[in-house]
Amino acid sequence: MSARLSPSSGKQYGLVLVTATWGVPRATVYRHRARRQSTDAPAARRGPKTALTDEALREAIRGVLAASPFLGEGHRKVWARLRVQHVRTSKARCLRLMREAGLLAPGRARRVLGPRNHDGTITTDKPDVMWGTDATCTVTTREGQATVFIAIDHGTAECVGIHAANPLCQGSCRLG
């Protein structure tokens, strides 16, 4: 709009007059003009370019792993050995390259669990079939801390045994 000519005077309107009329800051107009005129390069990795390409660094990692007397090495040891050889890179890049090439140390084998024997129920149809035990600590006014153990019959939900022990003394007291 500021480049158009006024019909009465034949002069350009000017950026100051146009922005004042529209109520827009001039900085906004300049920013939009700069954005339209710039030819941005496609997005690339930020930061300085590294001395080694991914392929060259991958070969250096393979060399470190071949020279190692151990079966597998983690990315942190490989990264440290590369630094000793004056090959500078980041741990994250070393991990990424080792992961992509399948060079990471073998992990621990997962334990395969068999079928579950417990079906999740703790109630029975008749007494004296299944019991449960539990323990808790409490503080008494005379003896101090005591540990109380109980045994419950799951068929009747009755307490079939209770025992209290004072860890500070050698003996224990039977309550019932």
N, CA and C atoms as an extended XYZ file, in Angstrom:
528
Properties=species:S:1:pos:R:3:atomname:S:1:resname:S:1:resid:I:1 pbc="F F F"
N         0.820       -1.187        0.000 N   MET     1
C         0.000        0.000        0.000 CA  MET     1
C         0.865        1.252        0.000 C   MET     1
N         2.023        1.179        0.708 N   SER     2
C         2.866        2.373        0.776 CA  SER     2
C         3.547        2.657       -0.557 C   SER     2
N         3.590        1.691       -1.457 N   ALA     3
C         4.225        1.887       -2.759 CA  ALA     3
C         3.241        2.436       -3.795 C   ALA     3
N         1.976        2.487       -3.470 N   ARG     4
C         0.976        2.994       -4.419 CA  ARG     4
C         1.029        4.518       -4.465 C   ARG     4
N         0.542        5.049       -5.562 N   LEU     5
C         0.559        6.505       -5.754 CA  LEU     5
C        -0.771        7.111       -5.339 C   LEU     5
N        -0.680        8.262       -4.733 N   SER     6
C        -1.890        9.003       -4.364 CA  SER     6
C        -2.510        9.588       -5.620 C   SER     6
N        -3.835        9.443       -5.827 N   PRO     7
C        -4.446        9.990       -7.039 CA  PRO     7
C        -4.409       11.509       -7.092 C   PRO     7
N        -4.417       12.175       -5.929 N   SER     8
C        -4.444       13.641       -5.947 CA  SER     8
C        -3.063       14.246       -6.122 C   SER     8
N        -2.026       13.702       -5.427 N   SER     9
C        -0.695       14.293       -5.507 CA  SER     9
C         0.224       13.552       -6.466 C   SER     9
N        -0.069       12.272       -6.746 N   GLY    10
C         0.792       11.480       -7.623 CA  GLY    10
C         2.045       10.973       -6.927 C   GLY    10
N         2.135       11.117       -5.606 N   LYS    11
C         3.286       10.643       -4.836 CA  LYS    11
C         2.915        9.353       -4.090 C   LYS    11
N         3.951        8.617       -3.659 N   GLN    12
C         3.717        7.411       -2.867 CA  GLN    12
C         3.184        7.805       -1.495 C   GLN    12
N         2.366        6.919       -0.943 N   TYR    13
C         1.810        7.202        0.381 CA  TYR    13
C         2.886        7.178        1.459 C   TYR    13
N         3.786        6.252        1.395 N   GLY    14
C         4.845        6.160        2.407 CA  GLY    14
C         4.452        5.225        3.538 C   GLY    14
N         5.431        4.573        4.070 N   LEU    15
C         5.209        3.569        5.108 CA  LEU    15
C         4.716        4.196        6.408 C   LEU    15
N         5.209        5.365        6.757 N   VAL    16
C         4.819        6.004        8.008 CA  VAL    16
C         3.337        6.340        7.981 C   VAL    16
N         2.865        6.922        6.889 N   LEU    17
C         1.456        7.298        6.776 CA  LEU    17
C         0.550        6.063        6.775 C   LEU    17
N         0.945        5.013        6.038 N   VAL    18
C         0.113        3.816        5.956 CA  VAL    18
C         0.029        3.129        7.314 C   VAL    18
N         1.167        2.942        8.026 N   THR    19
C         1.137        2.254        9.321 CA  THR    19
C         0.388        3.074       10.362 C   THR    19
N         0.505        4.385       10.306 N   ALA    20
C        -0.251        5.226       11.242 CA  ALA    20
C        -1.755        5.123       10.966 C   ALA    20
N        -2.127        5.073        9.696 N   THR    21
C        -3.548        4.969        9.347 CA  THR    21
C        -4.116        3.616        9.769 C   THR    21
N        -3.395        2.563        9.555 N   TRP    22
C        -3.866        1.227        9.909 CA  TRP    22
C        -3.671        0.894       11.391 C   TRP    22
N        -2.862        1.638       12.102 N   GLY    23
C        -2.584        1.379       13.517 CA  GLY    23
C        -1.696        0.161       13.728 C   GLY    23
N        -0.747       -0.033       12.818 N   VAL    24
C         0.161       -1.174       12.874 CA  VAL    24
C         1.575       -0.646       13.091 C   VAL    24
N         2.349       -1.232       13.985 N   PRO    25
C         3.738       -0.787       14.154 CA  PRO    25
C         4.564       -1.054       12.894 C   PRO    25
N         5.491       -0.149       12.608 N   ARG    26
C         6.345       -0.329       11.430 CA  ARG    26
C         7.234       -1.566       11.553 C   ARG    26
N         7.638       -1.897       12.783 N   ALA    27
C         8.496       -3.066       12.991 CA  ALA    27
C         7.799       -4.340       12.518 C   ALA    27
N         6.498       -4.407       12.696 N   THR    28
C         5.755       -5.569       12.227 CA  THR    28
C         5.803       -5.677       10.712 C   THR    28
N         5.669       -4.553       10.032 N   VAL    29
C         5.722       -4.557        8.572 CA  VAL    29
C         7.101       -4.986        8.099 C   VAL    29
N         8.150       -4.449        8.733 N   TYR    30
C         9.512       -4.822        8.356 CA  TYR    30
C         9.763       -6.319        8.582 C   TYR    30
N         9.255       -6.850        9.703 N   ARG    31
C         9.453       -8.258        9.998 CA  ARG    31
C         8.765       -9.131        8.945 C   ARG    31
N         7.540       -8.772        8.561 N   HIS    32
C         6.832       -9.559        7.543 CA  HIS    32
C         7.510       -9.451        6.175 C   HIS    32
N         8.035       -8.297        5.860 N   ARG    33
C         8.768       -8.145        4.594 CA  ARG    33
C        10.024       -9.009        4.581 C   ARG    33
N        10.761       -9.000        5.691 N   ALA    34
C        11.991       -9.785        5.769 CA  ALA    34
C        11.688      -11.276        5.681 C   ALA    34
N        10.596      -11.705        6.308 N   ARG    35
C        10.230      -13.119        6.269 CA  ARG    35
C         9.858      -13.546        4.851 C   ARG    35
N         9.169      -12.682        4.111 N   ARG    36
C         8.773      -12.990        2.740 CA  ARG    36
C         9.985      -13.039        1.807 C   ARG    36
N        10.962      -12.154        2.050 N   GLN    37
C        12.105      -12.057        1.150 CA  GLN    37
C        13.183      -13.094        1.443 C   GLN    37
N        13.229      -13.603        2.663 N   SER    38
C        14.314      -14.540        3.011 CA  SER    38
C        14.050      -15.896        2.372 C   SER    38
N        15.132      -16.500        1.942 N   THR    39
C        15.053      -17.856        1.409 CA  THR    39
C        15.791      -18.750        2.387 C   THR    39
N        15.044      -19.265        3.360 N   ASP    40
C        15.652      -20.097        4.402 CA  ASP    40
C        16.067      -21.438        3.827 C   ASP    40
N        17.210      -21.872        4.274 N   ALA    41
C        17.687      -23.200        3.890 CA  ALA    41
C        16.855      -24.232        4.647 C   ALA    41
N        16.750      -25.432        4.150 N   PRO    42
C        15.995      -26.451        4.881 CA  PRO    42
C        16.619      -26.695        6.254 C   PRO    42
N        15.788      -27.062        7.189 N   ALA    43
C        16.250      -27.254        8.559 CA  ALA    43
C        17.307      -28.351        8.603 C   ALA    43
N        18.394      -28.076        9.294 N   ALA    44
C        19.486      -29.032        9.434 CA  ALA    44
C        19.859      -29.101       10.905 C   ALA    44
N        20.761      -29.978       11.233 N   ARG    45
C        21.215      -30.073       12.614 CA  ARG    45
C        21.882      -28.771       13.030 C   ARG    45
N        21.584      -28.365       14.241 N   ARG    46
C        22.186      -27.149       14.755 CA  ARG    46
C        23.597      -27.427       15.232 C   ARG    46
N        24.355      -26.375       15.417 N   GLY    47
C        25.694      -26.507       15.955 CA  GLY    47
C        26.747      -26.645       14.877 C   GLY    47
N        27.989      -26.707       15.314 N   PRO    48
C        29.079      -26.806       14.340 CA  PRO    48
C        29.094      -28.180       13.667 C   PRO    48
N        29.641      -28.197       12.465 N   LYS    49
C        29.774      -29.454       11.734 CA  LYS    49
C        30.893      -30.274       12.365 C   LYS    49
N        30.679      -31.567       12.434 N   THR    50
C        31.669      -32.433       13.062 CA  THR    50
C        32.771      -32.792       12.071 C   THR    50
N        33.890      -33.216       12.623 N   ALA    51
C        35.034      -33.572       11.776 CA  ALA    51
C        34.793      -34.899       11.064 C   ALA    51
N        34.062      -35.798       11.702 N   LEU    52
C        33.825      -37.128       11.129 CA  LEU    52
C        32.370      -37.279       10.706 C   LEU    52
N        32.165      -37.930        9.606 N   THR    53
C        30.806      -38.256        9.197 CA  THR    53
C        30.316      -39.427       10.042 C   THR    53
N        29.036      -39.726        9.950 N   ASP    54
C        28.486      -40.843       10.707 CA  ASP    54
C        29.142      -42.150       10.304 C   ASP    54
N        29.392      -42.332        9.024 N   GLU    55
C        30.030      -43.568        8.558 CA  GLU    55
C        31.447      -43.708        9.104 C   GLU    55
N        32.220      -42.617        9.076 N   ALA    56
C        33.593      -42.673        9.579 CA  ALA    56
C        33.603      -42.936       11.089 C   ALA    56
N        32.690      -42.297       11.811 N   LEU    57
C        32.620      -42.515       13.258 CA  LEU    57
C        32.157      -43.941       13.557 C   LEU    57
N        31.250      -44.477       12.772 N   ARG    58
C        30.792      -45.850       12.956 CA  ARG    58
C        31.959      -46.825       12.762 C   ARG    58
N        32.822      -46.552       11.792 N   GLU    59
C        33.996      -47.403       11.586 CA  GLU    59
C        34.968      -47.283       12.756 C   GLU    59
N        35.120      -46.078       13.302 N   ALA    60
C        35.984      -45.902       14.477 CA  ALA    60
C        35.416      -46.666       15.674 C   ALA    60
N        34.102      -46.660       15.819 N   ILE    61
C        33.464      -47.414       16.901 CA  ILE    61
C        33.699      -48.908       16.707 C   ILE    61
N        33.571      -49.376       15.474 N   ARG    62
C        33.831      -50.795       15.198 CA  ARG    62
C        35.283      -51.157       15.523 C   ARG    62
N        36.209      -50.231       15.246 N   GLY    63
C        37.616      -50.473       15.578 CA  GLY    63
C        37.834      -50.580       17.077 C   GLY    63
N        37.164      -49.723       17.845 N   VAL    64
C        37.281      -49.776       19.306 CA  VAL    64
C        36.723      -51.090       19.829 C   VAL    64
N        35.591      -51.511       19.278 N   LEU    65
C        34.979      -52.766       19.723 CA  LEU    65
C        35.824      -53.972       19.333 C   LEU    65
N        36.464      -53.924       18.168 N   ALA    66
C        37.316      -55.031       17.736 CA  ALA    66
C        38.558      -55.135       18.609 C   ALA    66
N        39.083      -54.004       19.071 N   ALA    67
C        40.291      -54.016       19.897 CA  ALA    67
C        39.998      -54.368       21.349 C   ALA    67
N        38.749      -54.371       21.752 N   SER    68
C        38.396      -54.647       23.139 CA  SER    68
C        38.478      -56.138       23.430 C   SER    68
N        39.023      -56.522       24.581 N   PRO    69
C        39.099      -57.947       24.916 CA  PRO    69
C        37.765      -58.511       25.398 C   PRO    69
N        36.773      -57.657       25.603 N   PHE    70
C        35.493      -58.097       26.143 CA  PHE    70
C        34.497      -58.362       25.025 C   PHE    70
N        33.457      -59.093       25.361 N   LEU    71
C        32.453      -59.477       24.379 CA  LEU    71
C        31.647      -58.271       23.905 C   LEU    71
N        31.198      -57.439       24.803 N   GLY    72
C        30.400      -56.284       24.419 CA  GLY    72
C        30.736      -55.093       25.280 C   GLY    72
N        30.603      -53.933       24.720 N   GLU    73
C        30.881      -52.709       25.444 CA  GLU    73
C        29.674      -51.806       25.319 C   GLU    73
N        29.444      -51.009       26.319 N   GLY    74
C        28.382      -50.024       26.273 CA  GLY    74
C        28.864      -48.758       25.585 C   GLY    74
N        27.925      -47.873       25.293 N   HIS    75
C        28.277      -46.662       24.553 CA  HIS    75
C        29.173      -45.737       25.357 C   HIS    75
N        29.076      -45.765       26.686 N   ARG    76
C        29.901      -44.857       27.489 CA  ARG    76
C        31.374      -45.260       27.452 C   ARG    76
N        31.648      -46.556       27.513 N   LYS    77
C        33.047      -47.000       27.424 CA  LYS    77
C        33.613      -46.749       26.038 C   LYS    77
N        32.799      -46.988       25.028 N   VAL    78
C        33.267      -46.742       23.653 CA  VAL    78
C        33.548      -45.261       23.471 C   VAL    78
N        32.653      -44.412       23.965 N   TRP    79
C        32.842      -42.954       23.861 CA  TRP    79
C        34.133      -42.538       24.568 C   TRP    79
N        34.396      -43.111       25.760 N   ALA    80
C        35.619      -42.762       26.500 CA  ALA    80
C        36.864      -43.229       25.752 C   ALA    80
N        36.820      -44.414       25.155 N   ARG    81
C        37.983      -44.909       24.409 CA  ARG    81
C        38.204      -44.103       23.132 C   ARG    81
N        37.128      -43.609       22.534 N   LEU    82
C        37.282      -42.730       21.373 CA  LEU    82
C        37.974      -41.430       21.772 C   LEU    82
N        37.628      -40.905       22.953 N   ARG    83
C        38.277      -39.671       23.428 CA  ARG    83
C        39.766      -39.882       23.655 C   ARG    83
N        40.153      -41.070       24.142 N   VAL    84
C        41.570      -41.376       24.340 CA  VAL    84
C        42.288      -41.374       22.993 C   VAL    84
N        41.582      -41.801       21.937 N   GLN    85
C        42.148      -41.811       20.586 CA  GLN    85
C        42.004      -40.450       19.898 C   GLN    85
N        41.596      -39.422       20.643 N   HIS    86
C        41.422      -38.048       20.155 CA  HIS    86
C        40.315      -37.943       19.099 C   HIS    86
N        39.318      -38.771       19.223 N   VAL    87
C        38.131      -38.670       18.369 CA  VAL    87
C        37.049      -38.048       19.229 C   VAL    87
N        36.677      -36.804       18.919 N   ARG    88
C        35.716      -36.073       19.732 CA  ARG    88
C        34.316      -36.235       19.157 C   ARG    88
N        33.405      -36.679       20.006 N   THR    89
C        31.992      -36.784       19.656 CA  THR    89
C        31.196      -36.762       20.951 C   THR    89
N        29.903      -36.749       20.852 N   SER    90
C        29.071      -36.741       22.052 CA  SER    90
C        28.642      -38.160       22.379 C   SER    90
N        28.295      -38.367       23.656 N   LYS    91
C        27.810      -39.683       24.071 CA  LYS    91
C        26.508      -40.019       23.365 C   LYS    91
N        25.660      -39.016       23.176 N   ALA    92
C        24.369      -39.269       22.528 CA  ALA    92
C        24.563      -39.724       21.079 C   ALA    92
N        25.509      -39.125       20.386 N   ARG    93
C        25.758      -39.524       19.000 CA  ARG    93
C        26.366      -40.920       18.950 C   ARG    93
N        27.266      -41.207       19.878 N   CYS    94
C        27.860      -42.537       19.949 CA  CYS    94
C        26.775      -43.579       20.222 C   CYS    94
N        25.870      -43.298       21.137 N   LEU    95
C        24.775      -44.216       21.433 CA  LEU    95
C        23.873      -44.404       20.225 C   LEU    95
N        23.547      -43.314       19.540 N   ARG    96
C        22.670      -43.398       18.369 CA  ARG    96
C        23.295      -44.265       17.276 C   ARG    96
N        24.570      -44.033       16.990 N   LEU    97
C        25.234      -44.804       15.938 CA  LEU    97
C        25.379      -46.275       16.313 C   LEU    97
N        25.685      -46.545       17.580 N   MET    98
C        25.812      -47.930       18.001 CA  MET    98
C        24.457      -48.630       17.972 C   MET    98
N        23.415      -47.928       18.341 N   ARG    99
C        22.077      -48.519       18.313 CA  ARG    99
C        21.645      -48.810       16.880 C   ARG    99
N        21.877      -47.845       15.963 N   GLU   100
C        21.481      -48.031       14.570 CA  GLU   100
C        22.233      -49.195       13.921 C   GLU   100
N        23.507      -49.388       14.294 N   ALA   101
C        24.316      -50.450       13.686 CA  ALA   101
C        24.229      -51.768       14.450 C   ALA   101
N        23.493      -51.791       15.553 N   GLY   102
C        23.380      -53.018       16.333 CA  GLY   102
C        24.660      -53.381       17.048 C   GLY   102
N        25.411      -52.393       17.517 N   LEU   103
C        26.710      -52.635       18.143 CA  LEU   103
C        26.682      -52.549       19.662 C   LEU   103
N        25.517      -52.325       20.253 N   LEU   104
C        25.449      -52.202       21.704 CA  LEU   104
C        25.689      -53.548       22.371 C   LEU   104
N        26.136      -53.494       23.610 N   ALA   105
C        26.403      -54.715       24.366 CA  ALA   105
C        25.101      -55.489       24.539 C   ALA   105
N        25.208      -56.812       24.523 N   PRO   106
C        23.980      -57.596       24.715 CA  PRO   106
C        23.418      -57.372       26.112 C   PRO   106
N        22.113      -57.237       26.189 N   GLY   107
C        21.464      -57.016       27.477 CA  GLY   107
C        21.233      -58.331       28.198 C   GLY   107
N        20.771      -58.219       29.407 N   ARG   108
C        20.484      -59.414       30.186 CA  ARG   108
C        19.252      -60.104       29.620 C   ARG   108
N        19.285      -61.414       29.665 N   ALA   109
C        18.133      -62.178       29.203 CA  ALA   109
C        16.994      -62.008       30.197 C   ALA   109
N        15.821      -61.803       29.687 N   ARG   110
C        14.656      -61.647       30.555 CA  ARG   110
C        14.204      -63.019       31.041 C   ARG   110
N        13.807      -63.063       32.288 N   ARG   111
C        13.318      -64.305       32.863 CA  ARG   111
C        11.889      -64.525       32.387 C   ARG   111
N        11.648      -65.671       31.819 N   VAL   112
C        10.312      -65.993       31.336 CA  VAL   112
C         9.521      -66.570       32.495 C   VAL   112
N         8.420      -65.922       32.809 N   LEU   113
C         7.596      -66.381       33.916 CA  LEU   113
C         6.624      -67.437       33.421 C   LEU   113
N         6.454      -68.467       34.217 N   GLY   114
C         5.516      -69.521       33.877 CA  GLY   114
C         4.096      -69.108       34.238 C   GLY   114
N         3.185      -70.054       34.165 N   PRO   115
C         1.797      -69.738       34.503 CA  PRO   115
C         1.671      -69.422       35.990 C   PRO   115
N         0.758      -68.557       36.303 N   ARG   116
C         0.539      -68.154       37.691 CA  ARG   116
C        -0.254      -69.235       38.418 C   ARG   116
N         0.255      -69.677       39.569 N   ASN   117
C        -0.454      -70.682       40.351 CA  ASN   117
C        -1.546      -70.061       41.213 C   ASN   117
N        -1.384      -68.803       41.534 N   HIS   118
C        -2.343      -68.127       42.396 CA  HIS   118
C        -3.411      -67.472       41.532 C   HIS   118
N        -4.672      -67.773       41.835 N   ASP   119
C        -5.754      -67.202       41.021 CA  ASP   119
C        -6.257      -65.871       41.550 C   ASP   119
N        -5.684      -65.369       42.641 N   GLY   120
C        -6.052      -64.056       43.159 CA  GLY   120
C        -7.041      -64.083       44.298 C   GLY   120
N        -7.576      -65.233       44.644 N   THR   121
C        -8.527      -65.300       45.756 CA  THR   121
C        -7.810      -65.804       46.992 C   THR   121
N        -8.224      -65.290       48.162 N   ILE   122
C        -7.632      -65.721       49.430 CA  ILE   122
C        -8.701      -66.231       50.378 C   ILE   122
N        -9.873      -66.542       49.883 N   THR   123
C       -10.923      -67.125       50.717 CA  THR   123
C       -11.090      -68.595       50.359 C   THR   123
N       -11.478      -69.385       51.363 N   THR   124
C       -11.709      -70.811       51.141 CA  THR   124
C       -13.111      -71.161       51.619 C   THR   124
N       -13.552      -72.341       51.235 N   ASP   125
C       -14.892      -72.783       51.620 CA  ASP   125
C       -14.928      -73.374       53.021 C   ASP   125
N       -13.815      -73.880       53.531 N   LYS   126
C       -13.808      -74.508       54.848 CA  LYS   126
C       -12.587      -74.018       55.635 C   LYS   126
N       -12.653      -74.080       56.964 N   PRO   127
C       -11.530      -73.612       57.790 CA  PRO   127
C       -10.350      -74.573       57.737 C   PRO   127
N        -9.226      -74.099       58.223 N   ASP   128
C        -7.973      -74.854       58.331 CA  ASP   128
C        -7.441      -75.331       56.977 C   ASP   128
N        -7.658      -74.545       55.932 N   VAL   129
C        -7.120      -74.872       54.615 CA  VAL   129
C        -6.029      -73.870       54.220 C   VAL   129
N        -6.274      -72.587       54.480 N   MET   130
C        -5.318      -71.551       54.095 CA  MET   130
C        -5.206      -70.519       55.209 C   MET   130
N        -3.961      -70.159       55.536 N   TRP   131
C        -3.715      -69.174       56.570 CA  TRP   131
C        -2.899      -68.034       55.987 C   TRP   131
N        -2.980      -66.916       56.642 N   GLY   132
C        -2.167      -65.769       56.271 CA  GLY   132
C        -1.505      -65.189       57.495 C   GLY   132
N        -0.326      -64.594       57.333 N   THR   133
C         0.378      -63.989       58.460 CA  THR   133
C         0.701      -62.554       58.125 C   THR   133
N         0.868      -61.762       59.164 N   ASP   134
C         1.255      -60.369       58.994 CA  ASP   134
C         1.965      -59.920       60.257 C   ASP   134
N         2.703      -58.866       60.170 N   ALA   135
C         3.426      -58.330       61.317 CA  ALA   135
C         3.341      -56.818       61.282 C   ALA   135
N         3.393      -56.219       62.451 N   THR   136
C         3.398      -54.768       62.558 CA  THR   136
C         4.223      -54.374       63.771 C   THR   136
N         4.698      -53.156       63.799 N   CYS   137
C         5.448      -52.632       64.942 CA  CYS   137
C         4.571      -51.629       65.666 C   CYS   137
N         4.683      -51.634       66.963 N   THR   138
C         3.950      -50.668       67.774 CA  THR   138
C         4.844      -50.242       68.934 C   THR   138
N         4.461      -49.197       69.625 N   VAL   139
C         5.236      -48.688       70.754 CA  VAL   139
C         4.365      -48.814       71.993 C   VAL   139
N         4.905      -49.406       73.024 N   THR   140
C         4.193      -49.521       74.301 CA  THR   140
C         4.793      -48.538       75.285 C   THR   140
N         4.042      -48.243       76.336 N   THR   141
C         4.530      -47.253       77.308 CA  THR   141
C         5.611      -47.837       78.209 C   THR   141
N         5.538      -49.160       78.516 N   ARG   142
C         6.520      -49.758       79.410 CA  ARG   142
C         7.746      -50.318       78.699 C   ARG   142
N         7.509      -51.180       77.709 N   GLU   143
C         8.614      -51.902       77.084 CA  GLU   143
C         9.237      -51.175       75.897 C   GLU   143
N         8.558      -50.227       75.333 N   GLY   144
C         9.075      -49.522       74.165 CA  GLY   144
C         8.540      -50.162       72.894 C   GLY   144
N         9.386      -50.312       71.894 N   GLN   145
C         8.947      -50.852       70.606 CA  GLN   145
C         8.736      -52.364       70.695 C   GLN   145
N         7.618      -52.828       70.100 N   ALA   146
C         7.322      -54.258       70.061 CA  ALA   146
C         6.826      -54.603       68.668 C   ALA   146
N         7.145      -55.821       68.245 N   THR   147
C         6.666      -56.318       66.962 CA  THR   147
C         5.586      -57.343       67.234 C   THR   147
N         4.431      -57.184       66.588 N   VAL   148
C         3.302      -58.073       66.805 CA  VAL   148
C         3.073      -58.875       65.529 C   VAL   148
N         3.034      -60.207       65.672 N   PHE   149
C         2.790      -61.117       64.555 CA  PHE   149
C         1.420      -61.743       64.757 C   PHE   149
N         0.645      -61.870       63.669 N   ILE   150
C        -0.657      -62.510       63.768 CA  ILE   150
C        -0.791      -63.542       62.655 C   ILE   150
N        -1.623      -64.556       62.912 N   ALA   151
C        -1.952      -65.568       61.911 CA  ALA   151
C        -3.470      -65.610       61.793 C   ALA   151
N        -3.975      -65.575       60.557 N   ILE   152
C        -5.410      -65.516       60.287 CA  ILE   152
C        -5.804      -66.746       59.481 C   ILE   152
N        -6.922      -67.368       59.848 N   ASP   153
C        -7.490      -68.449       59.052 CA  ASP   153
C        -8.362      -67.802       57.978 C   ASP   153
N        -8.052      -68.065       56.706 N   HIS   154
C        -8.794      -67.424       55.618 CA  HIS   154
C       -10.201      -67.989       55.440 C   HIS   154
N       -10.463      -69.163       55.970 N   GLY   155
C       -11.800      -69.731       55.852 CA  GLY   155
C       -12.799      -69.071       56.776 C   GLY   155
N       -12.360      -68.726       57.990 N   THR   156
C       -13.282      -68.135       58.982 CA  THR   156
C       -12.939      -66.694       59.307 C   THR   156
N       -11.809      -66.192       58.848 N   ALA   157
C       -11.317      -64.845       59.140 CA  ALA   157
C       -11.077      -64.637       60.630 C   ALA   157
N       -10.713      -65.712       61.328 N   GLU   158
C       -10.418      -65.631       62.754 CA  GLU   158
C        -8.920      -65.574       62.963 C   GLU   158
N        -8.527      -64.936       64.052 N   CYS   159
C        -7.128      -64.897       64.447 CA  CYS   159
C        -6.809      -66.218       65.127 C   CYS   159
N        -5.920      -67.003       64.555 N   VAL   160
C        -5.569      -68.309       65.132 CA  VAL   160
C        -4.269      -68.244       65.924 C   VAL   160
N        -3.565      -67.146       65.866 N   GLY   161
C        -2.348      -67.011       66.637 CA  GLY   161
C        -1.867      -65.581       66.661 C   GLY   161
N        -1.305      -65.190       67.807 N   ILE   162
C        -0.738      -63.846       67.937 CA  ILE   162
C         0.523      -63.965       68.774 C   ILE   162
N         1.525      -63.205       68.430 N   HIS   163
C         2.806      -63.267       69.129 CA  HIS   163
C         3.407      -61.862       69.121 C   HIS   163
N         3.919      -61.436       70.268 N   ALA   164
C         4.574      -60.132       70.366 CA  ALA   164
C         6.021      -60.348       70.758 C   ALA   164
N         6.921      -59.603       70.138 N   ALA   165
C         8.344      -59.745       70.429 CA  ALA   165
C         8.940      -58.371       70.649 C   ALA   165
N         9.784      -58.290       71.679 N   ASN   166
C        10.519      -57.062       71.951 CA  ASN   166
C        11.936      -57.283       71.441 C   ASN   166
N        12.349      -56.558       70.393 N   PRO   167
C        13.678      -56.832       69.831 CA  PRO   167
C        14.826      -56.458       70.756 C   PRO   167
N        14.566      -55.684       71.827 N   LEU   168
C        15.643      -55.254       72.707 CA  LEU   168
C        15.981      -56.298       73.750 C   LEU   168
N        15.041      -57.163       74.092 N   CYS   169
C        15.336      -58.186       75.079 CA  CYS   169
C        15.448      -59.536       74.400 C   CYS   169
N        16.059      -60.502       75.076 N   GLN   170
C        16.296      -61.810       74.491 CA  GLN   170
C        15.014      -62.609       74.335 C   GLN   170
N        14.137      -62.520       75.306 N   GLY   171
C        12.913      -63.310       75.285 CA  GLY   171
C        11.796      -62.579       74.558 C   GLY   171
N        10.707      -63.264       74.431 N   SER   172
C         9.512      -62.654       73.837 CA  SER   172
C         8.329      -63.085       74.661 C   SER   172
N         7.255      -62.358       74.567 N   CYS   173
C         6.090      -62.690       75.369 CA  CYS   173
C         4.983      -63.220       74.485 C   CYS   173
N         4.335      -64.251       74.956 N   ARG   174
C         3.227      -64.846       74.205 CA  ARG   174
C         1.941      -64.282       74.764 C   ARG   174
N         1.091      -63.764       73.858 N   LEU   175
C        -0.138      -63.109       74.305 CA  LEU   175
C        -1.363      -64.013       74.230 C   LEU   175
N        -1.327      -65.067       73.518 N   GLY   176
C        -2.585      -65.855       73.453 CA  GLY   176
C        -2.442      -67.138       72.748 C   GLY   176
